[in-house]
């Protein structure tokens, strides 16, 4: 649970959740549509809801009151390294700092779990520019492919020490 929420984020909570919960269907559908909008299928690395329920993945839901507005997950790579997966904020809720709030929460959770590094894969296309800017502002830097990934012109790989 988030311990501190700036005034602009009053009423926002981030908690562990079940990725298969029915009230998250819209977020999953929007995330899937966004990932398929301008990325070739062989270069899409998102996890479906069922895969986000697997052991080794901690799935978080950002809510305003009871309404889910965002999601993100931490996937264990090894004892020291985690990957951020499926981070998404509904389009109509963007512009309020929710993505940064969720990212900060995921990084704090990773740190609390004993990870010393967090990495992620995001798109190289213009539609992913805001995501890359968010990650850069949070201290991420470009890196090469990590666990399970290969070079892909559609992907940008980033990592951040905790």
Backbone as a ProteinNet text record, in pm:
[ID]
protein_1_A
[PRIMARY]
XXXXXXXXXXXXXXXXXXXXXXXXXXXXXXXXXXXXXXXXXXXXXXXXXXXXXXXXXXXXXXXXXXXXXXXXXXXXXXXXXXXXXXXXXXXXXXXXXXXXXXXXXXXXXXXXXXXXXXXXXXXXXXXXXXXXXXXXXXXXXXXXXXXXXXXXXXXXXXXXXX
[TERTIARY]
85.3	0	89.7	53.5	128.5	120.1	234.8	237.8	211.8	247.1	234.7	176.3	77.2	19.4	15	85.9	79	-66.6	-91.9	-228.7	-300	-228.8	-290.9	-330	-280.1	-307.6	-392.8	-461.8	-551.1	-653.9	-683	-780.7	-722.6	-593.4	-526.5	-459.8	-482.8	-416.4	-350.8	-246.4	-180.1	-166.7	-226.9	-224.8	-195.8	-151.5	-139.5	-279	-287.4	-417.4	-410.6	-526.6	-540.2	-555.7	-459.3	-470	-591.5	-651.5	-768.7	-900.4	-893.3	-1016	-1097.8	-1228.6	-1313.9	-1308.5	-1288.4	-1288.6	-1161.4	-1066.8	-944.5	-948.2	-1057.8	-1068.3	-1044.5	-1096.6	-1078.9	-931.1	-861.7	-719.6	-641	-666.8	-596.2	-628	-754.2	-793.4	-725	-721.8	-657.7	-506.9	-446.2	-301.9	-270.5	-348.4	-328.4	-344.4	-448.5	-470.7	-354.3	-305.1	-193	-66.7	-42.2	78	70.3	-49	-66.8	-87.3	-102.5	-136.3	-31.3	94.6	198.9	325.2	308.8	420.6	392.6	488	468	446.7	360.2	328.9	451.5	553.2	671.3	756.2	727	802.7	722.3	606.5	524.3	562.5	604.7	653.7	564.5	442.8	351.4	305	266.2	212.3	60.7	-11	-156.1	-187.7	-311.1	-352.2	-320.7	-343.9	-318.8	-171.3	-81.2	62.4	104.4	33.3	64.7	26.2	-51.8	-91.9	7.3	115.1	212.2	297.7	351.7	446.4	565.4	619.8	734.3	695.1	564.2	516.3	426.6	457	372.9	298.8	167.7	82.7	15.9	24.7	-28.3	-136.5	-235	-344.1	-348.8	-352.3	-368.6	-516.6	-575.4	-718.7	-743.6	-850.8	-905	-1038	-1043.2	-1159.4	-1162.7	-1275.9	-1288.5	-1255.3	-1231.7	-1212.7	-1066.6	-1038.7	-901.9	-865.4	-751.4	-703.4	-571.6	-502.1	-372.2	-327.5	-222.1	-164.9	-15.8	54.3	195.1	237.6	343.9	388.2	539.9	585.3	727.3	746.4	833.1	865.1	1006.5	1019.2	1150.2	1233	1351.7	1446.2	1542.9	1598.4	1681.4	1677.4	1757.2	1749.9	1779	1851.8	1891.9	1826.2	1754.1	1708.7	1560.8	1482.6	1340.4	1311.8	1202.5	1158.9	1022	1003.4	871.4	797.4	675.7	593.2	455.6	397.5	256.5	215.3	303.2	265.4	175.1	57	-39.6	-132.6	-157.1	-255.8	-360.3	-488.9	-594	-575.4	-596.4	-572.5	-647.1	-770.5	-849.4	-801.6	-710.7	-657.3	-515	-460.7	-322.9	-313.5	-191.5	-168	-180.5	-194.8	-211.8	-94.5	8.1	122.2	104	-0.2	-27.8	77.9	128.2	230.5	356.7	398.8	518	493	373.6	337.2	344.2	291	293.2	436.8	514.2	652.9	732.3	715.9	784.7	746	618.3	570.7	635.5	638.3	699.3	846.8	916.5	1058.3	1078	992	1000.1	970.8	874.2	841.7	958.4	1020.7	1136	1250	1274.7	1380.4	1349	1224.4	1183.9	1195.3	1180.3	1191.7	1337.4	1429.9	1571.2	1636.2	1563.7	1624.2	1718.7	1825.4	1920	1917.3	1840	1827.9	1689.1	1633.4	1505.6	1527.7	1478	1490.2	1352.8	1345.9	1220.4	1247.8	1147.1	1147.3	1028.9	1050.3	942.3	962.2	866.8	874.5	968.8	1019.9	1109	1031.4	903	823.1	790	749.2	712.9	601.8	511.2	400.2	448.6	570.1	627	716.9	726.6	811.7	776.6	648.3	618.3	664.9	651.5	696.7	847.9	920.4	1066.4	1108.5	1042	1074.2	1048.6	940	909.6	1021.1	1062.1	1166	1299.6	1335.5	1460.2	1457.2	1344.5	1331.7	1340.4	1306.6	1310.8	1447.8	1543.5	1677.6	1715	1626.7	1659.1	1754	1835.5	1926.8	1915.9	1947.2	1944.1	2044	2006.7	2094.4	2068.3	2141.6	2117.9	2006	1968.7	1865.7	1907.9	1812.8	1839.6	1757.3	1755.8	1692.3	1577	1600.6	1495.6	1470.9	1533	1514	1633.4	1609	1715.4	1709.7	1810.1	1809.2	1682.8	1619.1	1495.5	1484.8	1476.3	1468.8	1341.5	1242.8	1117.3	1122.2	1230.1	1241.3	1350.9	1325.4	1424.5	1432.7	1554	1577.5	1637.6	1589	1635.1	1653.6	1744.7	1768.8	1796.7	1774.9	1796.6	1845	1959.6	2001.5	1911.6	1888.2	1800.9	1884.6
-117.3	0	123.3	223.4	347.6	416.3	459.4	524.9	674.7	735.8	879.9	912	995.8	1039.6	1191.4	1255.5	1401.2	1447	1571.7	1624.2	1594.7	1604	1579.5	1433.8	1347.8	1205.4	1152.5	1240.8	1195.9	1100.7	995.9	897.7	790.6	800.6	701.8	598.4	471.5	363.2	270.8	204.3	102	-19.4	-130.1	-251.7	-371.9	-479.4	-605.5	-645.6	-703.7	-742.4	-869.8	-917.2	-1035.7	-990.3	-1020.7	-974.5	-1031.1	-1135.7	-1196.6	-1140.2	-1042	-982.7	-918.9	-941.8	-890	-738.3	-663.9	-517.7	-464	-551.7	-509.2	-537.6	-590.9	-627.6	-507.9	-390.6	-272.3	-233.2	-233.5	-197.4	-296.1	-424.7	-525.4	-507.8	-482.4	-464.8	-342.6	-232.5	-110.5	-129.8	-198.4	-224.2	-311.5	-413.8	-503.4	-427.2	-345.1	-266.8	-171.5	-107.1	-12.9	-85.7	-203.1	-277.2	-327.7	-356.6	-406.9	-295.8	-171.9	-61.6	-37	-40.4	-11.4	-94.4	-214.7	-305	-437.4	-488.3	-619.4	-726.7	-822.5	-925.1	-993.9	-1020.3	-1090.4	-1003.8	-874.7	-783.6	-736.3	-795.1	-759.5	-851.9	-792.2	-869.9	-856.7	-806.4	-792.3	-929.6	-936	-1059.4	-1048.6	-1151.8	-1150.6	-1164.5	-1134.2	-1137.9	-1272.3	-1381.6	-1514	-1532.7	-1480.8	-1492.2	-1401.9	-1291.2	-1201.3	-1262.4	-1370.5	-1439.7	-1550.1	-1564.8	-1672.5	-1647.4	-1755.4	-1738.5	-1653.5	-1575.9	-1491.4	-1354.8	-1329.2	-1198.8	-1138.5	-1013.9	-938	-833.5	-841.2	-756.3	-650.8	-524.5	-412	-339.1	-288.6	-213	-74.9	27.1	165.4	197.4	243.8	275	415.6	471.8	594.4	552.5	547.5	487.3	339.9	295.9	156.1	137.1	245.6	236.5	211.8	99.8	75.7	168.2	236.8	328.9	284.3	193.1	151.9	20.5	-31.9	-157.9	-159.3	-247.1	-269.8	-393.2	-456.2	-578.8	-581.6	-659	-687.8	-836.6	-870.4	-1009.2	-1037.6	-1137	-1175.3	-1238.4	-1185	-1245.5	-1334.5	-1279.1	-1356.7	-1284.2	-1328.5	-1272.6	-1123.3	-1070.4	-929.9	-844	-904.8	-833.8	-862.4	-756.5	-769.2	-690.7	-726.7	-657.9	-596.6	-473.5	-410.9	-458.2	-507.9	-559.4	-492	-479	-441	-315.1	-215.6	-90	-13.2	26.1	95.2	179.5	302	391.5	419	409.7	438.8	579.2	593	720.8	836.4	813.4	922.9	965.6	890.8	926	981.2	991	1039.3	1189.9	1235.6	1378.2	1421	1327.4	1357.8	1309	1255.5	1204.1	1061.2	992.8	857.1	757.1	772.4	679.4	690.9	811.4	829.5	774.9	797	746.3	593.1	530.2	384.3	334.1	399.4	359.5	371.3	480.9	498	386	349.7	242.9	108.7	78.8	-47.1	-53.3	58	61	45.4	107.9	93.6	-50.7	-112.5	-252.3	-343.5	-316	-395.1	-380.8	-259.7	-233.9	-308.1	-299.8	-366.2	-518.2	-572.2	-716.7	-761.6	-667	-701.6	-697.7	-654.4	-642.5	-522.9	-531.3	-420.8	-355.8	-414.9	-359.5	-393.1	-297.4	-316.5	-281	-365.2	-340.5	-346.7	-303.1	-309.1	-306.9	-347.5	-338.1	-252.4	-157.3	-73.4	-55.6	7.2	22.7	133.1	117.1	216.9	319	293	379.9	512.4	610.6	742.1	733	638.3	626.4	591.7	543.4	509.2	619.7	733.6	843.2	887.1	905.3	944.3	840.4	714	609.2	615.6	627.6	634.9	758.3	870.5	992.7	972.3	906	875.9	792.8	688.2	600	672.5	752.9	830.1	925.5	993	1087.1	1016.6	888.4	811.4	747.9	770	718.7	597.8	555.2	442.7	489.5	397	424	307.7	337.8	234	124.2	2.6	-112.4	-211.4	-317.5	-421.5	-513.4	-605.6	-703	-780.5	-813.4	-890.5	-1018.5	-1089.5	-1221.2	-1249.8	-1337.8	-1383.5	-1297.8	-1182.3	-1093.2	-1103.6	-1065.6	-1052.9	-915.4	-882.4	-754	-744.6	-627.2	-606.1	-457.1	-417.9	-274.9	-208.8	-286.1	-232	-215.2	-257.9	-255.9	-162.1	-102	-26.9	-95.5	-127.4	-191.8	-89.7	-87.6	11	-57.9	-3.6	-58.5	54.5	25.2	124.6	54.2	97.1	41.3	96.9	15.4	61.8	105.9
0	0	0	-73.9	-78.9	56.9	107.8	238.7	229.3	118.3	104.1	-32.3	-33.1	-160.1	-160.4	-253.7	-261.7	-274.9	-244.1	-245.9	-377.1	-489	-619	-636.2	-548.4	-561	-445.9	-373.9	-267.8	-325.4	-252.2	-296.4	-386.5	-416.9	-501.7	-412.1	-439.8	-368.8	-470.6	-426	-506.3	-416.4	-458	-378.9	-467.2	-403.5	-475.2	-520.4	-639	-691	-771	-810.1	-893.4	-1037.4	-1124.4	-1263.3	-1336.9	-1282.9	-1346.1	-1292.7	-1202.8	-1148.2	-1260.4	-1262.3	-1370.4	-1387.7	-1279.4	-1292.2	-1358.7	-1392.2	-1459.8	-1610	-1657.9	-1800.1	-1891.6	-1857.6	-1942.2	-1951.2	-1838.4	-1839.9	-1925.6	-1907.5	-1989	-2137.5	-2169.7	-2310.8	-2371.5	-2297.8	-2347.9	-2362.4	-2266.5	-2273.8	-2395.5	-2413.9	-2528.6	-2659.4	-2669.8	-2792.1	-2817	-2712.8	-2728.2	-2774	-2719.5	-2757.1	-2901.2	-2948.8	-3085.6	-3189	-3143.5	-3234.3	-3341.5	-3305.5	-3404.5	-3384.3	-3327.7	-3304.9	-3375.4	-3451.2	-3513.9	-3406.9	-3431.1	-3329.9	-3271.5	-3354	-3303.9	-3210.8	-3202.5	-3116.7	-2995.8	-2972.9	-2856.7	-2741.6	-2630.3	-2516.8	-2394.1	-2411.8	-2298	-2250.5	-2125.2	-2069.7	-2060.3	-2103	-2084.1	-1934.9	-1898.5	-1757.7	-1693.8	-1765.2	-1707.2	-1673	-1753.7	-1726.3	-1611	-1591.8	-1480.5	-1345.7	-1349.1	-1226.3	-1188.2	-1262.6	-1240.4	-1116.2	-1059.5	-948.3	-994.3	-901.8	-933.8	-987.5	-998.8	-1046	-939.3	-903.1	-809.9	-892.7	-890.4	-973.5	-886	-930.1	-853.4	-933.2	-860.4	-920.9	-857.2	-940.7	-895.8	-909.1	-800.9	-799.5	-745.9	-794	-735.5	-676.1	-543.5	-478.9	-517.9	-571	-615.3	-762.2	-835.4	-980.4	-1017.1	-1083.5	-1128.4	-1244.5	-1229.8	-1334.1	-1394.5	-1327.9	-1378.3	-1319.8	-1381.5	-1334.8	-1364.2	-1296	-1319.7	-1242.9	-1287.3	-1222.4	-1209.5	-1113.2	-1094.8	-1118	-1210.3	-1241.1	-1191.8	-1107.7	-1055.4	-1167.1	-1190.5	-1284.6	-1206.9	-1099.9	-1007.4	-873.4	-778.2	-642.8	-636.4	-734.3	-730.7	-837.7	-929.7	-1050.1	-1076.4	-1095.8	-1129.2	-1256.9	-1322.3	-1444	-1420.7	-1466.7	-1465.4	-1589.9	-1569.9	-1678.5	-1675.2	-1792.9	-1809.6	-1734.9	-1733.3	-1669.2	-1764.1	-1715.1	-1799.8	-1713.1	-1757.6	-1697.6	-1805.2	-1770.2	-1867.6	-1925.1	-2054.6	-2124	-2059.2	-2017.1	-1960.3	-1821.9	-1761.7	-1630.1	-1638.5	-1757.8	-1773.8	-1752.3	-1729	-1708.5	-1564	-1474	-1331.4	-1246.6	-1311.2	-1236.9	-1188.3	-1235.4	-1188.4	-1233.7	-1355.3	-1404	-1318.9	-1288.5	-1204.4	-1064.6	-1012.9	-880.3	-880	-982.6	-993	-1009.9	-1094.5	-1114.7	-984.9	-912.8	-784.3	-687.6	-688.9	-601.6	-639.4	-767.7	-812.2	-774	-789.4	-754.5	-602.7	-523.7	-377.7	-336.1	-400.4	-370.1	-408.7	-522.3	-565	-464.3	-421.8	-323.2	-192.5	-146.4	-22.3	-32.9	-153.5	-174.5	-187.6	-181.5	-185.1	-322.2	-423.4	-555.7	-556.1	-633.9	-643.3	-781.2	-871.4	-1006.1	-1061	-1134.7	-1203.7	-1350	-1438.5	-1582.2	-1646.4	-1771.8	-1844.9	-1994.3	-2069.6	-2215	-2251.8	-2341.4	-2391.1	-2541.2	-2604.5	-2749.5	-2793.1	-2916.2	-2975.6	-3059.2	-3085.5	-3170.6	-3100.2	-3181.3	-3126.8	-3023.6	-3038	-2942.9	-2801.7	-2788.6	-2657.7	-2602	-2670.8	-2623.9	-2481.9	-2446.4	-2307.8	-2205.1	-2238.2	-2145.5	-2127.3	-2237.7	-2226.7	-2146.6	-2167.3	-2091.8	-1942.1	-1909.1	-1769	-1706.9	-1776.3	-1723	-1710.2	-1809.1	-1801.2	-1681.8	-1661.4	-1550.3	-1414.9	-1411.3	-1286.9	-1262.4	-1352.7	-1332	-1414.9	-1503.2	-1590.9	-1700.3	-1748.5	-1859.1	-1957.7	-2082.7	-2185.3	-2150.6	-2186.3	-2166.3	-2279.5	-2281.6	-2380.1	-2335.8	-2422.3	-2385.3	-2260.2	-2179.2	-2058	-2062.7	-1957.5	-1942.9	-2039.1	-2135.7	-2225.8	-2348.3	-2359	-2473.3	-2568.9	-2693.3	-2790.9	-2853.1	-2930.5	-3001.8	-3086.2	-3085.3	-3159.3	-3189.6	-3316.1	-3347.8	-3295.1	-3257.1	-3203.7	-3052.4	-2988.6	-2842.4	-2794.8	-2680	-2604.1	-2468.7	-2426.7	-2299.1	-2204.3	-2081.2	-1983.6	-1849.4	-1768.2	-1636.3	-1536.4	-1408.8	-1304.4	-1178	-1125.1	-995.3	-885.9	-785	-675.9	-557.8
[MASK]
++++++++++++++++++++++++++++++++++++++++++++++++++++++++++++++++++++++++++++++++++++++++++++++++++++++++++++++++++++++++++++++++++++++++++++++++++++++++++++++++++

